[in-house]
C-alpha cells in the first residue's frame, strides 16, 4: 500500500469527523431536527491525535498523526454488564511526518466504564501498512516492517471531559502475530487522542 493511499484514508477520516462535529446543534429549548426521529446515528465517536512512533524500536524519534471513527454498536443489551461484550466497529489510520511506516485499519473496540468518567478499551483490527516498502527501496533510516496485511491490537485508558469530549491514551502494536513473514519485527506506538461523541 502506498503512502498516498494511507494519507488519503487519513484525510477522509479527519474530514468525516470535522464535518460531523461542525453540524449545528439545536438551541436550548428548540425542537430537535426532524432527522433525529429517523433513528439512532450510525456514528458513535470521532478521535484525532498524535503518537510517538515505535519509541522502543527502529523507528524511534518519529511521530504520527492519527484519526479514528467508531461506529455505533450494532445492537444493545438491557443489562449493563452484557453491553460491555458488544463491540463498536471502527476504522482509522496513522500517517507519519517523516516517511516512516503509515497504516490504515478496521476492526472492533470493546469499552468498559470504570467510573462515570474513566473507561478502558481493548481493540483488535486488521491493518495494511507500507513499511515493507523499505525492503524494496533499501532506505537506511526506515527498517523494513514486514508483510502486509498485519494485525493491530490496542489498549486505551480514557477520561470523559464532558458529555461529548474525552481524552484517550493508547498503546498499540502491529505485527503478523508469528505469521509467515520473515521480516515481521512489529511496530508499537504510544499516543493520545481527543474524542468527540455524537
N, C-alpha and C positions, 0 to 999 in steps of 0.2 A: 504494500500500500504506500503510495507516495505521500510526502508531507503535504502537498497541495490538497489531497483528498481529506486528510485528517484536519487540516486547517479549515477547509470548507465546512466540515461537520461541526467543528467547534464554533465557528461563526454562526451557523444555523441554530445551534443550541442557545448561544447568547442572544441572538435576535428573537427567538421564541420567548425566552424569559423576559427580555426587556419589553416586548410588545404586550405580554400578558400583565406584567407589573404596572405598565403605564395606562391600563384601561381605567377610565374614570370610575370612581366609587360613588355610590348614591349618597346624597346628603343625609344627615341625621334626620329621621322623621319622614324622609321621602320614600315613596313606594319603590320596591326593587324593580330592576328592569324585567321586561316580560320574559327574556330568555332564561332567567333563573328558574322559572317554573317548569322548564322543559326537563329538568332532572339534574343530577349531580354532574360536576365538571369532570372531564377526563384527566385534567392536570391536577396534581397534588402539590408539587413544590418545585421551585427552580433554585439551583445553587450555583454560585460563582465564586472563585477564589484562586489561590496560588499554592504551589507546593515546591518543596525542596526536592530536586530530582536525584534519587539514588544517593543520599548523603553518606552511606557507608560503602558505596561501591564505585565502579569505574567512572560513572557519570557525575560523581560528587562535584559540587561547585556550580551546578547549573540549576535553573529554576524553570517552572512551567506555569502556564495559566490553564485553569480547569473549569469546566462547566458541566452541569448535570441536570437532567429533568427527571423527576419522579412522577409517575402516573398514579392515579387513584387505585386503591385496592379493587380487584375485580369483583369481590363480594365482601360482605361484612358479617360479623358474628355478634350476637347479642351479648355473649359472655366476654368480658374484658380480657381474661387470660387466653381464651381461644383466639381472640382477634390478633394477638401477638404472633401467631403462627401463619397469618395470612400476609404474604409479602406484597410490596408495591413494585411493579415493573419500573425499570429505569433505563436510561441511555445517556451517554455522556462522552467526553473526550478531554484530552490533555495535549497542549501544544507547547513545546519548549521554546525558549527565547534564543538559544544558541545552537540550533540544528542538531540537538541530541534526539533521543527516542521520543516520538509522539505516538499517540494511540487513540482509538475510539472503542467504545464498549457498550454492551447492552446486557441486562440481567435482572436480578431480583434483589430487593432490600427488605430486611426484617427490622422493625423498630420496636423497642421496649422502653416504656417510661419508668424511670427510677423514682422520680418525684414529679409533681406537676410541671416543673421547669426543666429538669435534667433527663436526658434519654441516652440510650446506647443503640447502636445499629451494627448489623452484620450484613455484608453484601457479597454476592457471587455473580460473576459475569463472564461472558466470552468476549475477547478483545482481539482486534487486529492492530498491528504496530509496524513501524517502519525501521526498527532497529537493525534488521538483517541487512539493510542497505549498506551498512558499514563494511560487511564482508565483500560486497560487490565492488565498492569504491576504495577499499583499503584506507579508510580515514583513520589516522593515528590517534586523534583525540575522541573518537567515538567507537568504543569497543562493540563488537557485534553482539546484539541481544540474542539472536537465535531465530527460530522459525516463527511463522505466523500462520494461523491464529494461536492465541495463548489464553490461559485462564487468568482472571483477576479476582482476588479476594481482598476485602476491605473491612476494617473495623473503625467505628467512629464513636465519639462522645460529643453530645450536643447540649447547648443551653438555649432555651427559648427566651428571647429578649422581650417579646410581646406576643400578641395573638397571631401575628403573621411572620415576624422576623426571628431568626435563630442564628447562632454561631456554632459551627461544627468543625471539630478537629478530626482528621482522618489519617490512618496509616493504611497504605495499600501495597499489595505485592502482585506482580505479574510474572508468570512463568508457564512452562508447559506442564508442570507438575510431574516431572520424571518421564516426559514423553520421549519420542524417538530422536529429537533434535540433539545433535552432539554439542551445540553451542548454546544450550539453554542455561545462561548464567542468572536469569531472573532480573527483576527491576523492582526496587522498593522505594516508595515516595512517602513523604510526610507533609501534610498541608492543612490549611484552614480555609473554610468556605462560609460565605454568608448565604443563608437560605431565606426564601420568601415563599410562604404557603398561600395557596389560592383559596 
